[in-house]
Amino acid sequence: MTRTGRWRYLMRGVVWTLVIGGILLYIPLPLLPASVLGYRQALVTFGIVVALGKLLYDTLFYDHYWP
């Protein structure tokens, strides 16, 4: 994969991660109490940060010597 292709893959991954995270944050969950919603926001935000970190790590440390 070329250098430009890796960055395009990163940008596509960032957009998809933020879209999915935004959907998970804003869909209504009517049966859950308000205290659980705070945990949901924390878990979704943690998942977004981890996913973005993995995307960045995979982009910067791409193993280009792999046959």
C-alpha positions, 0 to 999 in steps of 0.5 A: 500500500502506498503512503497516500493509500495509508493516509486515505485509509486512516481518514476513512477510518476516522470518519467511520469511527466518529460517525458510529460513535456519534450514533451510539451516543445519540440514539435514545435508550428509553428503558435505561435509567439516567445513571446508566446513560453516563456510563454509556457515554464514558464507554463510547468515548473510551471506545472512540479514543481506543479505535482512533489510537489503533488506526493511527498506530496502524498507519504510522507503524505499517509493516512495509517489509512484510512479504 
